[in-house]
């Protein structure tokens, strides 16, 4: 790969961004003539004018506009990643963003195993309720949905997303719950997706929720805590609450589920490879019991 001289590209980027040779010279701490010289070198190297005079100032030619649309974002990415590396040494941590219930109920209890195997790798864990965004500060995300919901990411299924109604045995005993016919006696706890219970009841062939029967929570983690405290029943992924089901701190009301076609997905940006430590973390996730192990993203080179 043969590229133009870096100094010439840097001078062009500054002019394209600032719209001024004088401004570019000031930012780069060089003379006006030195910037002009670098631009002439770049134009000779490419073989086409990139900048032209406009009265007392300058403007980009059509080719310059096109080149600037590529060069300026590239320098911005380099700047942001450099700034990030200065704050945090490269490879020091795998930067992971997770939805709340997955992070607290499934991931955190298993992290000691990762640290026992990889004591040299830190995990910087971000608790996120929002849709994932491509960010230089995040290497890996774990989010709920379908692969085509996340167009900018490589999406690898980690856990099945099937959700079933669950509750604490003490709550079900207190309310006299025996079968689905007793469902109107129960408080239905909801979070983030207001149609979850309506969708499940429809699939089960049951009437919709009664007026005032549902309580809303900000995220699944709060709904799970309320369910375990005996405040009601919720729809939860069998995979995410597997430990609670095994210990019978939660029990399923039915094996009928919704979102059979959804998953907890490992997301990595399509626009860049992920660091080695983040790849090691992903491979560890996929080695855990109950995971699907359907693919592995590529490390950065």
C-alpha positions in Angstrom: 0.0 0.0 0.0 1.6 3.3 -1.2 0.3 6.4 0.5 1.1 10.1 0.0 3.5 11.7 2.5 1.9 11.9 5.9 2.9 15.5 6.5 1.1 16.5 3.3 -2.0 14.6 4.2 -1.9 16.2 7.7 -1.6 19.7 6.2 -4.5 19.0 3.8 -6.7 17.7 6.6 -6.1 20.8 8.7 -7.0 23.1 5.8 -10.1 21.0 4.9 -11.3 21.1 8.5 -10.4 24.7 9.2 -11.0 26.3 5.8 -7.9 28.3 6.0 -4.2 28.0 5.3 -3.4 30.4 8.1 -5.4 28.4 10.6 -3.8 25.2 9.5 -0.3 26.7 9.8 -1.2 28.0 13.3 -2.5 24.6 14.4 0.5 22.7 13.0 3.0 25.3 14.3 4.6 25.8 10.9 4.7 28.8 8.5 2.0 29.6 5.9 4.5 28.8 3.1 5.3 25.4 4.7 1.6 24.4 4.6 1.3 25.6 1.0 4.4 23.6 0.1 2.9 20.5 1.6 -0.4 21.0 -0.4 1.6 21.4 -3.7 3.4 18.2 -2.9 0.2 16.3 -2.3 -1.4 17.6 -5.4 1.6 16.6 -7.5 1.6 13.2 -5.8 -2.1 12.6 -6.6 -2.0 14.4 -9.9 -5.1 16.6 -9.4 -5.8 20.0 -7.8 -7.4 19.8 -4.3 -7.5 23.5 -3.4 -8.2 26.6 -5.4 -8.2 30.3 -4.6 -11.5 32.0 -3.7 -11.0 35.7 -3.6 -8.5 36.3 -0.8 -9.2 32.9 0.7 -9.2 29.3 -0.5 -11.7 26.6 -1.1 -11.6 22.9 -1.8 -12.1 21.7 -5.4 -14.7 19.0 -6.1 -11.9 16.4 -5.8 -10.7 18.1 -2.6 -14.2 17.9 -1.1 -14.3 14.2 -1.9 -10.8 13.6 -0.5 -11.6 15.6 2.6 -14.7 13.5 3.3 -12.5 10.5 3.7 -9.3 12.1 5.2 -10.9 14.2 8.0 -13.0 11.4 9.6 -9.9 9.1 9.5 -7.8 11.7 11.4 -10.7 12.2 13.9 -10.7 8.4 14.6 -7.0 8.4 15.0 -7.2 11.4 17.4 -10.0 9.8 19.5 -8.2 6.4 19.8 -4.9 8.1 20.7 -6.7 10.1 23.4 -8.3 6.9 24.7 -5.0 5.0 24.8 -3.4 7.9 26.7 -6.1 7.6 29.4 -6.0 3.8 29.4 -3.1 1.6 28.2 -3.9 -0.6 25.3 -4.8 -4.1 26.3 -5.3 -3.2 30.0 -9.0 -3.9 30.0 -11.7 -5.5 27.8 -14.4 -2.9 27.6 -17.8 -4.6 27.8 -21.3 -3.1 27.6 -24.2 -5.2 28.8 -28.0 -5.0 29.4 -28.7 -4.9 33.2 -30.3 -8.2 33.9 -27.7 -10.2 31.9 -24.8 -8.3 33.6 -26.0 -8.8 37.2 -27.8 -12.2 37.1 -25.6 -14.1 34.6 -22.3 -12.4 34.0 -21.1 -11.1 37.4 -21.5 -14.4 39.3 -19.2 -16.0 36.7 -16.6 -13.3 36.4 -14.4 -14.8 39.2 -13.8 -17.8 37.0 -12.5 -15.5 34.2 -10.2 -13.7 36.5 -8.9 -17.0 37.9 -7.9 -18.0 34.4 -6.8 -14.6 33.2 -5.6 -12.5 36.2 -3.7 -10.2 33.8 -6.9 -9.0 32.0 -9.2 -6.4 33.6 -12.9 -6.1 32.6 -14.4 -2.6 32.3 -18.1 -3.3 32.6 -20.7 -0.8 31.5 -24.3 -1.2 32.6 -26.4 0.0 29.7 -30.2 0.3 29.1 -29.8 2.0 25.7 -29.4 0.6 22.3 -25.7 -0.1 21.5 -23.7 2.5 19.6 -20.3 2.2 17.9 -17.9 3.8 20.3 -14.1 3.7 20.6 -14.7 3.1 24.4 -16.5 -0.2 23.9 -15.0 -3.4 22.5 -17.9 -5.9 23.1 -21.6 -5.6 23.8 -24.1 -8.2 25.0 -27.7 -7.2 24.1 -31.1 -8.8 23.6 -32.7 -9.1 20.2 -32.3 -10.5 16.7 -29.1 -10.3 14.6 -30.7 -8.1 12.0 -31.6 -5.5 14.7 -28.0 -4.5 14.9 -26.9 -3.5 11.4 -23.5 -2.0 12.4 -22.4 -5.0 14.4 -21.3 -8.5 14.0 -23.9 -10.3 16.1 -23.1 -13.7 17.5 -25.8 -15.6 19.5 -24.6 -16.3 23.1 -27.8 -17.4 24.9 -31.3 -18.3 23.8 -33.7 -15.5 24.4 -36.9 -17.6 25.1 -38.7 -15.9 28.0 -41.2 -17.7 30.4 -43.2 -16.5 33.4 -41.3 -17.0 36.7 -42.0 -16.2 40.3 -40.8 -17.0 43.8 -42.3 -20.1 45.5 -43.2 -18.1 48.6 -45.2 -15.5 46.5 -47.0 -18.2 44.6 -47.9 -19.9 47.8 -49.1 -16.7 49.5 -51.4 -15.8 46.6 -52.8 -19.3 46.3 -51.5 -19.9 42.8 -52.1 -23.4 41.5 -52.3 -23.1 37.8 -52.6 -20.6 34.9 -56.2 -20.2 35.8 -55.0 -18.3 38.9 -53.0 -15.8 36.9 -55.5 -13.0 37.5 -54.5 -13.2 41.2 -50.9 -12.3 40.4 -49.1 -9.0 39.9 -47.4 -8.9 36.5 -44.1 -7.2 36.6 -43.0 -5.6 33.4 -39.9 -3.7 32.2 -38.7 -1.8 29.1 -41.1 -3.7 26.7 -44.7 -2.9 27.7 -46.2 -5.6 25.5 -44.3 -8.6 26.9 -47.2 -9.8 29.1 -49.8 -9.1 26.4 -47.8 -11.1 23.9 -47.3 -14.0 26.3 -50.9 -14.2 27.3 -52.1 -14.1 23.7 -49.7 -16.9 22.8 -50.9 -18.9 25.8 -54.5 -18.4 24.7 -55.4 -16.4 27.8 -57.2 -13.1 28.3 -55.1 -9.9 28.4 -53.9 -8.3 31.6 -56.5 -6.9 34.0 -56.6 -3.2 34.6 -54.0 -2.3 37.2 -52.5 -5.8 37.2 -49.1 -4.8 35.8 -46.3 -2.8 37.5 -43.6 -1.2 35.4 -39.8 -1.1 36.2 -37.0 0.8 34.5 -35.0 -2.3 33.6 -35.0 -6.1 33.9 -32.6 -6.1 36.8 -35.1 -4.2 39.0 -38.0 -6.4 37.9 -35.9 -9.5 38.7 -35.1 -8.1 42.2 -38.8 -7.4 42.8 -39.8 -10.9 41.6 -37.4 -12.6 43.9 -38.6 -10.3 46.8 -42.2 -11.6 46.2 -43.7 -8.5 44.6 -45.1 -10.4 41.6 -44.1 -12.5 38.6 -42.1 -11.6 35.5 -41.2 -12.9 32.1 -37.5 -13.8 32.1 -35.0 -15.6 29.9 -34.6 -19.1 31.1 -30.9 -18.9 30.2 -30.3 -15.7 32.2 -32.1 -16.9 35.4 -30.8 -20.5 35.1 -29.1 -20.4 38.4 -32.2 -19.1 40.2 -34.3 -21.9 38.5 -31.8 -24.5 39.6 -31.8 -23.3 43.2 -35.6 -22.9 43.0 -35.5 -19.4 44.3 -37.6 -18.9 41.2 -39.9 -21.4 39.5 -41.5 -21.3 36.1 -45.3 -20.9 35.9 -45.3 -22.4 32.4 -42.8 -23.7 29.8 -44.7 -21.8 27.1 -42.4 -18.9 26.0 -42.1 -15.9 23.8 -39.2 -14.6 21.8 -38.0 -18.0 20.7 -36.3 -16.4 17.7 -34.4 -13.8 19.8 -31.0 -14.2 21.6 -28.6 -12.5 24.0 -26.1 -11.5 21.3 -22.4 -10.8 21.5 -21.9 -7.6 19.4 -18.7 -6.3 18.0 -18.4 -3.4 15.6 -18.1 -4.3 11.9 -16.0 -1.2 11.3 -13.0 -2.4 13.3 -11.5 -5.5 14.8 -11.4 -6.0 18.6 -8.3 -6.1 20.8 -6.8 -9.4 21.9 -8.0 -9.1 25.5 -11.6 -8.5 24.4 -11.4 -11.5 22.1 -10.1 -13.7 25.0 -13.1 -12.5 27.0 -15.5 -13.4 24.2 -14.0 -16.8 23.8 -14.4 -17.3 27.6 -18.1 -16.3 27.4 -18.7 -18.8 24.7 -17.0 -21.6 26.7 -19.5 -21.3 29.6 -22.3 -23.8 30.2 -25.5 -23.1 28.3 -23.9 -20.9 25.6 -24.5 -21.5 21.9 -20.9 -21.2 20.6 -21.8 -20.2 17.0 -18.8 -18.1 16.0 -15.9 -16.0 17.1 -15.0 -12.4 16.0 -11.5 -11.7 14.7 -8.8 -10.0 16.8 -7.1 -6.9 15.8 -3.8 -7.4 14.0 
